[in-house]
């Protein structure tokens, strides 16, 4: 019998995502992510069982808000 980490490592997530409908995609995301924190210049993403990572808006196709500065929004 195979252990879960091995089975999960072998999953073709691109194929699963392509076949999933919107509701199924939401379930996948909710079960994989622990939390997302939004900061003025980046997101902090915590995947279950992993340390948090910083994701810059440009890495995911988003723009940094123009009205955010050192002293906060204007």
GUSESE-431811 format. One record per residue (C-alpha): z, x, y; residue in one letter. Coordinates in steps of 0.1 Angstrom, whole numbers, plus 2048, in hexadecimal, padded with zeros to 3 digits. Layout:
[lumkol [Z; X; Y]; A]
...
***
This chain:
[lumkol [800; 800; 800]; X]
[lumkol [7F6; 80E; 822]; X]
[lumkol [80F; 811; 83E]; X]
[lumkol [80A; 7FE; 85F]; X]
[lumkol [804; 81C; 875]; X]
[lumkol [7E7; 826; 85F]; X]
[lumkol [7D8; 803; 85F]; X]
[lumkol [7DB; 800; 884]; X]
[lumkol [7CB; 823; 88A]; X]
[lumkol [7AD; 817; 875]; X]
[lumkol [7A6; 7F8; 889]; X]
[lumkol [786; 7F6; 89D]; X]
[lumkol [795; 7E8; 8BD]; X]
[lumkol [773; 7E8; 8CF]; X]
[lumkol [765; 7D1; 8B4]; X]
[lumkol [785; 7BB; 8B3]; X]
[lumkol [784; 7B8; 8D9]; X]
[lumkol [75F; 7AF; 8D9]; X]
[lumkol [765; 793; 8C0]; X]
[lumkol [785; 785; 8D0]; X]
[lumkol [784; 768; 8E7]; X]
[lumkol [799; 767; 907]; X]
[lumkol [7B8; 759; 8F7]; X]
[lumkol [7B7; 773; 8DB]; X]
[lumkol [7B2; 78F; 8F3]; X]
[lumkol [7D0; 784; 907]; X]
[lumkol [7E5; 784; 8E6]; X]
[lumkol [7D9; 7A8; 8DF]; X]
[lumkol [7E3; 7B4; 901]; X]
[lumkol [805; 7A2; 901]; X]
[lumkol [80D; 7B2; 8E0]; X]
[lumkol [802; 7D5; 8E9]; X]
[lumkol [811; 7D8; 90C]; X]
[lumkol [836; 7DA; 914]; X]
[lumkol [831; 7D7; 93A]; X]
[lumkol [81B; 7E0; 958]; X]
[lumkol [829; 7E9; 979]; X]
[lumkol [813; 7E7; 998]; X]
[lumkol [816; 801; 9B3]; X]
[lumkol [802; 805; 9D4]; X]
[lumkol [7EC; 821; 9C6]; X]
[lumkol [7EF; 81D; 9A0]; X]
[lumkol [7FB; 809; 982]; X]
[lumkol [816; 814; 96A]; X]
[lumkol [80E; 808; 947]; X]
[lumkol [826; 808; 929]; X]
[lumkol [816; 804; 907]; X]
[lumkol [82E; 7FA; 8EB]; X]
[lumkol [83D; 81A; 8DC]; X]
[lumkol [82F; 832; 8F5]; X]
[lumkol [83A; 841; 916]; X]
[lumkol [82D; 831; 936]; X]
[lumkol [80C; 83D; 945]; X]
[lumkol [7FF; 83C; 968]; X]
[lumkol [7DD; 82D; 96D]; X]
[lumkol [7CC; 831; 98E]; X]
[lumkol [7B9; 812; 99A]; X]
[lumkol [798; 825; 99A]; X]
[lumkol [79C; 82D; 975]; X]
[lumkol [799; 807; 96D]; X]
[lumkol [77F; 7FE; 987]; X]
[lumkol [798; 7F2; 9A2]; X]
[lumkol [79A; 7FC; 9C6]; X]
[lumkol [7BA; 808; 9D7]; X]
[lumkol [7C4; 7EE; 9F1]; X]
[lumkol [7BB; 7FA; A14]; X]
[lumkol [7DA; 7EC; A25]; X]
[lumkol [7F3; 801; A13]; X]
[lumkol [800; 820; A24]; X]
[lumkol [81F; 835; A25]; X]
[lumkol [833; 81B; A38]; X]
[lumkol [827; 7FE; A22]; X]
[lumkol [80D; 7E3; A28]; X]
[lumkol [801; 7DC; A4C]; X]
***
